[in-house]
Amino acid sequence: MSQAINPDQLDVLRAYAAGQLGTRRAIEALGAHDYADLVIGLAQNDLDFPKPAATPTHEAHLARARAILQPRLRHGN
């Protein structure tokens, strides 16, 4: 993705960054070789990585990670 991109490709990158398009579909729609090309495209266009959806499973994972990490961070273990 080191070349200039067209408006359709920029739309794909924006949709991916907004979490509206999956990784595989974004790579295919861009005509990119792999995930690295997708990351480069995002960086070159000042776009963020998509955030994970706030599903109950994701929230449960966050809560568990906090429960494990926060006490260790507070106490230095």
C-alpha positions as CSV (number, residue, x, y, z in Angstrom):
1,M,0.0,0.0,0.0
2,S,2.9,2.3,-0.5
3,Q,1.4,3.9,-3.6
4,A,-1.3,6.5,-3.6
5,I,-4.8,5.1,-2.9
6,N,-8.0,5.9,-4.7
7,P,-11.2,7.2,-3.0
8,D,-12.7,3.7,-3.0
9,Q,-9.7,2.3,-1.1
10,L,-9.8,5.2,1.3
11,D,-13.5,4.3,2.0
12,V,-12.5,0.7,2.7
13,L,-9.8,1.9,5.1
14,R,-12.3,4.2,6.9
15,A,-14.9,1.4,7.1
16,Y,-12.3,-0.9,8.6
17,A,-11.1,1.7,11.1
18,A,-14.7,2.3,12.1
19,G,-15.2,-1.4,12.7
20,Q,-17.7,-1.8,9.9
21,L,-15.6,-4.2,7.8
22,G,-13.6,-7.3,8.9
23,T,-9.9,-7.7,8.4
24,R,-10.1,-10.3,5.6
25,R,-12.7,-8.4,3.6
26,A,-10.7,-5.1,4.0
27,I,-7.6,-6.8,2.7
28,E,-9.4,-8.3,-0.3
29,A,-11.3,-5.0,-1.1
30,L,-8.0,-3.1,-1.0
31,G,-6.2,-5.6,-3.2
32,A,-3.6,-5.8,-0.5
33,H,-1.2,-8.7,0.0
34,D,-1.6,-9.2,3.7
35,Y,-2.4,-7.6,7.1
36,A,0.9,-5.6,7.0
37,D,-0.4,-3.8,3.9
38,L,-3.6,-3.0,5.7
39,V,-1.7,-1.6,8.7
40,I,0.5,0.5,6.5
41,G,-2.6,1.8,4.7
42,L,-4.2,2.8,8.0
43,A,-1.0,4.5,9.2
44,Q,-0.4,6.4,5.9
45,N,-3.9,7.8,6.1
46,D,-3.8,8.6,9.8
47,L,-6.6,6.1,10.7
48,D,-6.9,4.2,13.9
49,F,-7.2,0.5,14.4
50,P,-10.7,-0.6,14.9
51,K,-11.8,-1.1,18.5
52,P,-13.4,-4.5,19.5
53,A,-17.1,-4.5,19.8
54,A,-18.5,-4.1,23.3
55,T,-20.0,-7.5,23.5
56,P,-20.8,-9.3,26.8
57,T,-17.9,-11.6,26.1
58,H,-15.5,-8.8,25.5
59,E,-16.6,-7.0,28.6
60,A,-16.2,-10.2,30.7
61,H,-12.6,-10.5,29.3
62,L,-11.8,-6.9,30.3
63,A,-13.2,-7.4,33.8
64,R,-11.1,-10.6,34.2
65,A,-8.0,-8.9,33.0
66,R,-8.6,-5.9,35.3
67,A,-9.1,-8.2,38.2
68,I,-5.8,-10.0,37.5
69,L,-3.7,-7.0,36.6
70,Q,-4.8,-4.1,38.8
71,P,-3.8,-5.7,42.1
72,R,-0.4,-6.6,40.6
73,L,0.1,-3.1,39.3
74,R,-0.8,-1.6,42.6
75,H,1.4,-3.8,44.7
76,G,4.3,-4.4,42.3
77,N,4.0,-8.2,42.0
